[in-house]
Structure formats: C-alpha cells, structure tokens
C-alpha cells in the first residue's frame, strides 16, 4: 500500500476528494466470518459485541478490527471509489469528517492524489492539516453557525429533535475503537490520571471549597469550557486541576465515560463571579495553546482557537423564562433556535441563516456571544 509523501498539497476540503476502501481489506458481517480469521483471533474481539469485522485476507500484518453498525455502513459505501460528486449527500459534519480522517490516517481508506490512491498520517497532514473543512469553521462561532445550517437543511420537523441536533453538534461518534479503549469507568479514570474523588458516573464533579456564591447573583453560573480533542484531555485536565484551586471556581466537572470523552464540553469549570471566570479563561487560553482544540458550539471563544470558551447559566428572570427544570442555557439557546428554524422554514427564504439569527436576537439572545442580549458580560475580543 503506497504511503505517499508528506509534501503539502492544497488543503481544501476532504469532501472534495475521491476516496476508496483500501483494497487489501474486506468487511465480513458477524454471522459470516471466515474460518481462518476466527482461528487467527482465537476469540472474537469485545466478547462478540460488534456488527462486522474489518480484516485482510492477504496481509496478516493488518489488524482485524471490530466495527459497529454505523462504521460498517460508512465503510461499505467506499467499496467502490467515491468521487466528490458522490460525497455530496454527506452532511460534511465534524463527525463524518473525523471518520474520513481517522480511516485515512489508519490506512483503512485511501485518497486519490496525482493519479494514485494513497493513505497514512503523512498524506492526511499534507492534504488536510486542519481539523475542519475550512478555516472559517475552525472557530466556536463557525461551529455554531454550521450547526444551525445543518439543522435548517435537515428533514427534522420536531423542535425537540432539531434542538438536540444542534446541541450535540461537534460530538464525535462512539465506536468500537473507543469502547475497547475505555471499557469501564476505571479505564476513564486511568486515562485522566484520577484514582479517586469526584461525584457521579457519567460526569465526575469536584466541589471546590472557599468560593462562596455572591448574594447579588445567587443563581447565575459562569462556565469555562476547556475543549481539547480526546487524546489531549489528560494534559489539559492536569493543568486545570492544578490551577483551579485558587481561581475562585466553585466546581469542576469532567467526562466520566467514553461518550462524555467524545463530547466537546468534556471539561467545565464553574464560577459564581464573572471576573474570576474571565481571568481563568484567559490564563487557560494562554497556557494551553499547544493542545489541539475540539470546540463547544453556542459559547464565546477565548483567543485564536476553540480550545477555551465561556458560557453562562443565567438566573431565572424575564429574559429567560423558557428555561425549564435543569435545562442549561446552551440547551435553551438551541431550543429557541429550533423554534426560529421552524418559523423561518415556512417563509422559504433564499438566505435563511440571517433570519434565524434575527429571530433569536428578537427573543433575547445575543447570537454573537450566545448570552442573554440584555447583559453586557463578556466583551472578549
């Protein structure tokens, strides 16, 4: 399998290229596994918890990989080369792009370059060095606007489903690789370097002492989101735990299971005072600049990358009566966006995005910083 060179090519979008499944590989459904493969494995990976196996009948050095149902369907689509035109039906979402990147880097997929199909990490770095399809999308606001555009263009007509679609945008999909790497809570703890402490299972929460909530804003909470890619989370988590103690923070929350590790909002620090949150966010943005960013939509970005951003859960008041139960402000934002999308769709405008943004602005949300429009809080350049 040719590995290609690391000579840079125009980056462009991965969706504007031609891909195919590496011809050395085959996909075998779970019920029709070749005898030589089961003999080679000795036992089925993950105790049989998979949909199909990816294997090579000719190259024993290539690993046998378990695939879940989604991964199987994704790779099956590349048995024959898929040209940019045939990729047009894909959403161009971060989840699909990350799947392209992962399988291209691992050699499962190959991309056409200069008349031949190549793969490997050097090829990936050469053709698509960024984590997104365009530089303009590699910001928190870019993710937010893309989430709205995809929701507007989707066939979903239920406001709740549209809201969930936007709220969970930029979450990477769980697959057999991540389930195998983090089979239980202990594996997640080991990955983060945490032996004990923290409340909860899905989320681990540490309450910090010495930071009383001011009486002037008894229910307002400011959030600093630290959003590295999963592989860089241990480094960011170590820095955060070291520096959060004297920051004025009230609590620290980290993902506690594999699905949480793949969310963009995998690590959050909570503050009662805005000035403490801004100070900590600025320090984190400067100190953690080498970490690769994931990015939390519908928050306000610090610095030049989506690694650190700020959000808020405002106190209940006239401008956010629609907050119900324990719904976060970010969930409230996507809920109102969903209602705006359904209203704008009825008009069938040529350019719907400005109308959607104007509708939520009229409803009391600042679509530049994703906070209540009546509050002059962030002021982050």
N, C-alpha and C positions, 0 to 999 in steps of 0.2 A: 504494500500500500504506500504510495508516494506521500511523503510528509510535507513537501513543499518547502519554500524558503520563507524567511522572515522579512523579506523585502516588502516595505509598505506599499500598499495599493490604495486607491481611493476608497475611503471608508464607506460612505453611502449607507444604505440600509441593507440588512441581511435579507429582507423580504424582496429585494430587487435582484437576487441572485438565484442560480439554479442549484438545487440540492438533489442528492440521491442517497439511498441507504448503501452503506459500504457493501459491495457485492460479496465480500468474504463472510458476511453474516446471514443467518436465517432466523426467522421467527417461528417458534413452534408453540401452538396452543397447549395449555396444560394437559389436556386429555390426549394429546398425540405427540408425546415426547419420544424422540429417537432412543432406542435401547442403548446405543453407545454413549449418549450424553448422560443418561441416568446412571450408567455404570461408572462413567468418569467422575460424576459428582459424589457417588456413594449415597448421598441423601439429598433430598430436594431443599433448595435454599428457603430460609424463612419458614421451615416446617410446612411447606406447601402453600403458604399464603401468598399466591401470585396468580396472575391471569395467563401469562405466557413466558417462555424463555427466549432470550436472545443468545445465539450461540454460533460458532463457526464449525462447519463440518470438515474443513480443510486445514485450519490453523489452530492447533491445540493451545497455542500461547495466548490467544484471545480469550478473555474471561467470559464465562457463562453468566448472564445477567437476568435476574428475575424482573419482569415487567408487570405493572398493574394494568388495569383495563384502559385507562387514559393513555398511558405511554405506548401500549400496544397499538391502539388506534392511530396515534400520532406517527409512529414509525412505519406502520403498514402503508401510510399514504405516500411514503418515499421509496417504495419498491421500484417504481419507475421514476426517472428524473422528473422533478417538479420545477418548472420554469417560473419566472416572476409572474407571468400571467396566471398560472395555476395556483400560485400562492395568494392571489388577490382575495380569495374567500376567507383567508385567515384574518383575525382581528388586529394583528400587529400589536398585540398586548405584551406587557413585560413578561407574562407567564410563557407565551409562545416563543418570544424571542429568547428567553432564558433556556428553553428546551432546545432551540436551534443551537445556541452557543455551547451548551453542555455536551450535546451529542456530536457536534463538530469538533470540539476540543478533545473528546474521548476517542474519536475515530469511528464512531458509530455511523454518523452522517459524513458525507463528503460534499464539497462545494466545487463548482466548475470555475477554474481560473486558467486563463491562457490556453484553453482547449483541452485541459485535462482535469480530472477530479482529484482533489487533494483534501487533506484534513490534518488535524493536530493543533496544539496550542499556538505554535508559531504562525500557522495560517490564520487562526482566529485573530491573533493580535494584529496581523498585517491588514486584514480586510475590514475589521470592525473593532477598533481599540476601545470604544466607549461602551457603556452598559446599556445604551438606548439607541433607538433608531435615528435619533437626531439630537444635536447638541441642545437645541431649544427645549427638548423634552427632558433633559437631564437636570431639571430643577423641580422643586416641590410644586411650584405653580404649573409647570409643564405637565407633571403627573396629574394634577387636579383637573386641568382643562381636558386632558386626554380621557380621563375617567368619565367626564361629562359627555364628551363627544361619542364615546363608545356606548354609553347608556342611552343617549338620544337615538343612535342608529340601531339599537338592538330591537328585537321583536317584543321585548317585555312590555306589558301594558299595566302591570300591577305596581303601584307606588312602592310597596314594601320590597318587592324584588328589585326594582330599579335602585332603591336606596342601598340595599345590600350589595348590589353590583358595584356601585361607586365606593362604598365604604371599604370593601375588601380589595379594591383595585391595587395592583402592585404587590399582592401577596403571591409568593412563589408556590407552585403546586406541591403537595406532598406526594411522594412516590416511593417505590420500593427501596431506592438508594437511601433516602432519609429515614425510612422506617428501620432499615437494617442498621444504620449508623447510630440511631437513637432509639433502641427498642424499649426503653423504660425510663422512668424518672431518674434513676441512678445514673444513666448514661448522660442525660442532660446536665445533671449536677456536675459530673466529672468534666464535661466539656466546658462548663462555665468556671470550673475551679472552686465550687462551693460544696463543702462537705455537709453542712447543716445550716439551719436557720431559715427564716422566711416562712410566711404563711401561705397556704393554698397549694393547689396542684397544677392547674392549667397556667396560672400565674403565681410566681413567688413574690411576696411582698414583704419588705423590711420597713418597720415603723421606726422613724428616727426621733430621738428624744431631744429636748432642748429647743424645739421650734414651735412655740405655741401659735395657734391661728389668731390673727388680729381680730378684735371685736368689730372693727369698722367694715370688714368684709367676711362675715362668718361662714359663708358658703362658697366663696369664689376660690377656685383652684387653678393655678397656672401649671402647665406641663412642659417640661423639656423632653423632647423625643430624641433619643440617640439611636440612629438607624443605620448601622453598618450591615453589609452583607453577612450572611450567617457565619462564614468562615472567619471573619474579623471580629465577631462578637466577643470572644474571650478577652482580647486586648482592650476593647472599649469598656467592657464590664469591669475589668480590673482597675482601670483608670477612674471610672465612675465611683466605685466603692471606696477608693482611696480619698477622693476629693469631695464626696458628697457630705461627709460628716460635719464639716464646718461651713456648709454653704447656705444654711437656713432652710434646707429642704425638710419636708415633713415625712416623706416616704419614698421608697424606691421600689419599682416593680420590674421584674424580668420574666421572660417566657419560661414556662416550666415543662413544656412538652414539644415534640417535633413540629407540630403545626404552628405553635407560637413562635418557634425559632425562624420560621419562614415568613412570618408577618413583618411588614415594615416597622410597625410600632412594637418591636420586640423588647425595648428597654425604655422606661419612662421614669423621670424624676419629678416629684410633685412639690409645689411650693405654695405657701399662703400669701407671699408678698411678690409683686411683680418685679421689683428691683432685684431681689435675690435670684429670681428665675433668669432675668436678663444677664446678670453678672455670670451666673453659672453657664448659661448657654454660650456666651461669648468666649469664656475660658475653654469650654469643651471644643468649640469650633476651631480654636487656635491650636490646642494641644493635640487633637486627634485628626489633624488634616491628612495624615498618611493612610488612614483607614478608608476602605472602599465603601461608598455610600449606597444605601438602598432607597430610602426616601418615603416619608409619610404624607400622602395626599391630604389636602384640606387643613394644612398647618402653614406657619410662616417660617421660611428658611432663614438660618443664620449663614453668613459667609457665602462662598462661591460654590459649595456642593450641598446636596440634600442630606448630608450626614446628621446635622443638628437642626432642629426646628422647634418652634414654640406653639403651643395651643392653650386653650382655656376651657374650663367648665364654669361659666358664669353663674352667679347667684340667681335664683329664680326671680324674675321681675317682668315688667311689661313687655320687654323686647324678646323674651324667650319663654313665653307661656307654653309653647308646644313641647318643651322638654317634659317627658313623662317618665315616671319611675326613676330608674338608674341610667337612662339613656344619656350618653356623653354628648358634649356639644358637637363633636365631629359627626356623630350619628344624627344629631338634629340637623346639621348642615345638609347631609346627604338626603335626609327625609324631605326637607324643603326643596332641594334641587329636584328630587323626583317629582314632586307636585308641579314645579315650574316646567319641567320637561313635558309632562302630560298636557299642560295648558298650551305650551308653545307648539306642540305637535299638531294641534287642531288647526293652527293657522297655516301650516305647511310653508314656512318662510324659506327663502333661499339661503340665508345665513342665520341659523337658529341660535348659535352659541351666544352672541351678544344679547339676544332677547332673554335667554335663560338667566344670564348673569344679571341683567337689569331687573328681572322678576325677583330674584333672591335679594338683590340690593333693596328693592322696594319693601321686602319683607323683613328688613332689619339686619341683613348680613353683609359684611364688607367682603366682596369676592376677591380682593387683592390680598388680604391678610387672614380671611376666614375667621373673623371675630364679629361680635355684635357691632354694627355700624355706628352706634351712638357712642362707643367708647374709643378714646384716643389712648391706646395702651402700648402698642409695640414700638412703632417708629423705627423699625430695623431697616437699614438700607439694603 
